[in-house]
Amino acid sequence: MKKFTFKLLITILVILINPDSVFAQVNDSNSVTSKDTILYQFNLSNNNEIYGIIIEETPRETTIKAQDGRIIIIPTFEILSKKPISQVIKVNGQLVFKNPHPSRYFYGPSALPMEKNELYINSVYFLTAQVQYGLTENFSFGFTTSFFLSPMALTAKYSIKLDEKNHIAFGGMGGSFSWLAPESYWGIGFASYTFGNSEANISATASALKTNFTESTSPLFNFAAHKRLGKNLSFMAEVYHIPELKFTIGGPFLRFYFNKTACWDFGLIFFKSESIFSYNDERNLRILPAFSYTFKFNQD
């Protein structure tokens, strides 16, 4: 088990060792005196983006020169927002929209906060349902269950920004198996640290797990990482370990962004437990395919 966990962690660190490589390029927009030299990102009502230099603006329409030299006329009613290039993110030299889901990995949270009034739903295997809402710029809460309404749990997270590259968060999850085991209860409290930004980061989390099935509180450790590879693709990995149960679970994942609201995660889950699979099983390891879907209701 230790060998498996070590290899997975090394893979995470090697692939995601340099979060700085995809940090947003921020320039002082006040130093630019003419909008004719500024490249803008236009967010349109059809969820597309267009990049270009403004040639003319009127109440009815905006005329821009696109990066490929084309002259494009955009009706004003189609423009949801526009941003100067200093606020746009570059990944490997490519202009991309901001990662719409930086506050979570395939399953677990990062220390990065949700945006205020952000609301999203997530489902794993289309068997679970999770709803999360950003009440403030630092605090978010949610509800998670399965489509069988068991288990059911409430979640909460409070994030603190230390500086541009460092965040910490504290939170928890608590619930029960509801109608399957009415007397059951369980809870997890956690403290998390994330280095990086929305496009590339590494997180470490320490948690305490308590259930009415065990007499003591069990420690739980989690390592996770994320790196944006392009406009529509990210690589992620996360691993969890419960020493008391000799249980390890985790895996690599790819996140596909179809637009600024929806994404799919696909990957493999490796899980290993001497306490569960020790009988007549030398490998003591199981591998399963995994996928999830996330939809964000509101966007920039």
C-alpha positions in Angstrom: 0.0 0.0 0.0 2.8 2.5 0.9 4.5 1.8 -2.4 1.3 2.5 -4.4 0.6 5.7 -2.5 4.2 6.9 -2.9 4.2 6.4 -6.7 0.9 8.2 -7.1 2.1 11.2 -5.1 5.4 11.4 -7.0 3.3 11.4 -10.3 1.3 14.3 -9.0 4.3 16.3 -8.0 6.3 15.7 -11.2 3.5 16.6 -13.5 2.3 19.6 -11.4 5.5 20.8 -10.0 5.3 24.3 -11.4 2.0 26.2 -10.9 3.7 29.5 -11.9 3.8 28.3 -15.5 0.1 29.1 -16.0 -0.4 32.1 -13.8 -2.4 34.8 -15.4 -0.3 37.5 -16.9 -1.3 40.7 -15.2 -0.2 44.1 -16.6 -1.0 47.6 -15.3 -3.9 48.6 -17.5 -3.5 52.2 -16.3 -0.3 52.5 -18.2 -2.2 52.1 -21.5 -3.5 55.4 -22.7 -5.4 54.3 -25.9 -8.1 51.6 -26.0 -7.1 51.1 -29.7 -4.0 49.2 -28.6 -5.8 47.0 -26.0 -6.8 43.5 -26.8 -10.3 42.7 -25.2 -12.1 39.5 -24.4 -15.8 39.7 -25.2 -18.1 37.2 -23.5 -21.2 36.6 -25.6 -24.7 35.5 -24.9 -24.1 32.2 -26.7 -21.3 31.3 -24.2 -18.6 32.0 -26.8 -15.7 34.4 -26.4 -14.1 36.7 -29.1 -10.8 38.4 -28.7 -10.0 41.6 -30.6 -9.0 45.3 -30.6 -11.9 47.8 -30.5 -12.2 49.9 -33.7 -15.5 51.6 -33.0 -18.2 51.5 -30.3 -21.7 52.7 -30.6 -24.9 52.1 -28.5 -26.0 49.6 -31.1 -22.8 47.6 -31.8 -19.1 47.2 -31.3 -16.7 46.8 -34.2 -13.4 44.9 -33.5 -10.4 43.6 -35.3 -9.9 40.0 -34.4 -6.6 38.3 -33.8 -6.7 36.8 -37.3 -7.3 40.2 -38.9 -11.0 39.8 -39.5 -13.3 42.8 -38.9 -16.2 41.6 -36.7 -19.4 43.6 -35.8 -21.0 42.5 -32.5 -24.5 43.7 -31.6 -24.6 45.2 -28.2 -27.3 42.9 -26.9 -25.1 39.9 -27.5 -22.2 41.2 -25.3 -22.5 40.0 -21.7 -19.2 41.5 -20.6 -15.8 42.6 -21.9 -12.4 42.5 -20.2 -9.0 44.0 -21.2 -6.4 41.4 -21.9 -4.7 42.2 -18.5 -7.6 40.3 -16.9 -7.5 37.4 -19.3 -5.6 34.2 -18.5 -2.9 32.7 -20.7 -2.1 29.0 -20.7 0.8 27.9 -22.8 0.5 31.1 -24.8 -3.2 30.4 -25.4 -5.9 32.8 -24.2 -8.4 30.9 -22.1 -11.4 31.6 -19.8 -10.9 31.2 -16.1 -11.3 27.7 -14.7 -15.0 27.7 -13.7 -14.4 25.1 -11.0 -11.2 25.8 -9.0 -12.7 25.1 -5.6 -12.9 21.4 -6.1 -11.0 18.4 -7.6 -12.7 15.3 -8.8 -14.3 14.9 -5.4 -12.5 16.8 -2.6 -12.2 20.6 -2.1 -9.2 22.8 -2.6 -8.6 25.8 -0.3 -9.5 28.1 -3.1 -12.9 29.8 -2.4 -16.0 29.8 -4.5 -17.1 33.2 -5.9 -19.8 35.1 -4.1 -23.3 33.9 -5.4 -21.7 31.1 -7.4 -23.9 28.0 -7.6 -23.1 24.7 -9.1 -24.3 21.1 -9.1 -22.1 18.0 -9.4 -22.9 14.3 -10.0 -20.5 11.3 -9.9 -21.7 8.4 -12.1 -25.0 10.2 -12.2 -25.7 8.4 -8.9 -24.9 11.2 -6.6 -26.0 14.8 -6.4 -24.1 17.7 -4.8 -25.1 21.4 -4.7 -22.7 24.1 -3.5 -23.3 27.8 -3.1 -20.9 30.7 -2.4 -22.6 32.8 0.2 -19.7 35.3 0.5 -16.2 35.6 -1.1 -14.9 33.3 1.7 -17.7 31.1 2.8 -19.6 28.4 0.9 -22.0 25.6 1.9 -23.8 22.8 0.3 -25.8 19.6 0.4 -24.8 16.2 -1.0 -26.7 12.9 -1.3 -27.3 10.0 -3.7 -30.3 9.5 -5.9 -31.4 6.9 -3.3 -31.3 9.7 -0.6 -28.7 7.8 1.3 -26.3 9.0 2.6 -27.3 12.7 3.1 -24.9 15.4 4.4 -24.3 19.1 4.8 -21.0 20.7 3.9 -19.3 24.0 4.6 -15.9 25.7 3.9 -14.3 28.9 4.9 -11.3 30.0 2.8 -8.6 32.5 3.7 -6.4 34.2 1.1 -2.9 34.6 2.5 -1.5 36.0 -0.8 -1.8 35.4 -4.5 -0.3 31.9 -4.3 -1.3 30.7 -0.9 -4.8 29.9 0.6 -5.9 28.0 3.6 -9.4 26.7 4.4 -11.3 25.1 7.2 -14.6 23.2 6.9 -16.5 20.0 7.4 -19.1 17.6 6.3 -21.7 15.9 8.5 -24.7 13.6 7.9 -26.1 10.2 8.2 -27.2 7.2 6.1 -30.8 8.5 6.6 -33.5 5.8 5.9 -30.9 3.0 5.4 -29.6 3.5 9.0 -31.7 6.0 10.9 -29.4 5.9 14.0 -26.2 6.4 12.0 -24.2 9.6 12.0 -20.8 10.7 10.7 -18.8 13.8 10.4 -15.5 15.1 8.9 -13.6 18.2 10.0 -10.7 19.4 7.8 -8.0 22.0 7.4 -6.6 22.5 3.9 -3.7 24.4 2.3 -3.4 25.2 -1.4 -0.4 26.5 -3.3 -1.1 28.0 -6.7 -4.0 29.6 -8.4 -7.2 28.5 -10.3 -5.2 27.2 -13.2 -2.5 25.2 -11.4 -2.3 24.2 -7.8 -1.3 21.6 -5.2 -3.3 20.9 -2.0 -2.7 19.1 1.2 -5.6 18.4 3.6 -5.7 16.9 7.1 -9.1 15.7 8.4 -10.7 13.9 11.3 -13.4 11.4 10.7 -15.9 10.4 13.3 -18.8 7.9 13.0 -21.0 6.1 15.4 -19.6 2.8 14.0 -16.2 3.5 15.6 -15.2 4.4 19.1 -12.3 6.7 18.1 -11.8 9.5 15.7 -9.9 8.4 12.6 -7.3 10.7 10.9 -7.7 11.2 7.1 -5.1 12.7 4.8 -5.6 14.0 1.3 -3.2 15.2 -1.4 -4.5 16.7 -4.7 -3.3 18.7 -7.7 -4.6 20.4 -10.8 -3.0 21.8 -13.9 -4.7 23.5 -16.8 -3.3 22.1 -20.1 -5.3 24.2 -22.5 -8.6 26.1 -23.1 -10.7 23.0 -22.7 -8.6 20.5 -20.8 -7.1 20.1 -17.3 -5.2 17.3 -15.6 -6.0 16.4 -11.9 -5.0 13.8 -9.4 -5.9 13.2 -5.8 -5.3 10.5 -3.2 -6.8 9.8 0.2 -5.4 7.7 3.0 -7.0 6.5 6.3 -4.1 4.9 8.4 -6.4 3.3 10.9 -8.3 1.4 8.3 -5.2 0.9 6.1 -7.3 2.3 3.3 -6.0 4.3 0.3 -8.0 5.6 -2.7 -7.2 8.0 -5.5 -6.3 8.4 -9.1 -5.6 10.6 -12.1 -8.4 12.5 -13.9 -8.9 14.6 -17.0 -11.3 17.6 -16.9 -12.9 18.6 -20.2 -14.5 22.1 -20.3 -17.3 22.4 -22.9 -17.9 26.0 -22.0 -17.6 28.3 -19.0 -20.5 26.5 -17.2 -20.2 22.7 -17.9 -17.4 20.2 -17.5 -16.8 16.5 -17.5 -14.2 14.6 -15.4 -13.0 11.2 -16.6 -10.3 9.1 -14.9 -9.4 5.9 -13.0 -9.9 5.3 -9.3 -7.4 3.1 -7.5 -8.3 1.8 -4.1 -6.5 -0.5 -1.7 -7.3 -1.8 1.7 -5.6 -4.6 3.7 -8.6 -4.7 6.0 -11.0 -5.3 3.2 -9.1 -7.3 0.5 -6.5 -9.1 2.6 -8.1 -12.5 2.3 -6.7 -14.6 -0.6 -5.6 -11.4 -2.5 -1.9 -10.7 -2.8 -2.3 -7.6 -5.0 -4.8 -6.1 -2.6 -5.7 -3.4 -5.3 -8.8 -2.5 -7.3 -9.2 -0.2 -10.3 -12.4 1.4 -11.5 -13.2 3.9 -14.2 -14.8 7.1 -12.9 -16.6 10.1 -14.3 -18.5 13.1 -13.1 -20.4 16.1 -14.5 -20.5 19.6 -13.1 -22.7 22.5 -14.2 -22.3 26.1 -13.0 -25.5 28.1 -13.1 -23.9 31.6 -13.1 -20.8 32.9 -14.8 -18.7 36.1 -15.2 
